[in-house]
Amino acid sequence: MARGWESKGVEAQQAEKGQTPPSSKRKLTAQEAARWREQENLRLAREAILNQLSASHNPVRHKQLEEALKSLEARLADLAVEPPH
């Protein structure tokens, strides 16, 4: 019984985040999987930078973090555009 509750909890957490791996829907090609992993890595890096920005009191560090954030967001935008098939 506990096992069923655990799996439902995981499903609920994934639904809240809205980030289930595409592989659960269909089989990904190696290229698609690599692209998905890169997007996830960039999202995690973005989240870490946002956390650092909120804690930073040094104006120089704050500017560095803002530049890093812009760079990550640009890379995410590039990956969000689907390549032509």
Secondary structure, DSSP 8 states (H G I E B T S, - for coil): -HHHHHHHHHHHHHHHHT---GGGTS---HHHHHHHHHHHHHHHHHHHHHHHHHH---HHHHHHHHHHHHHHHHHHHHHHS----
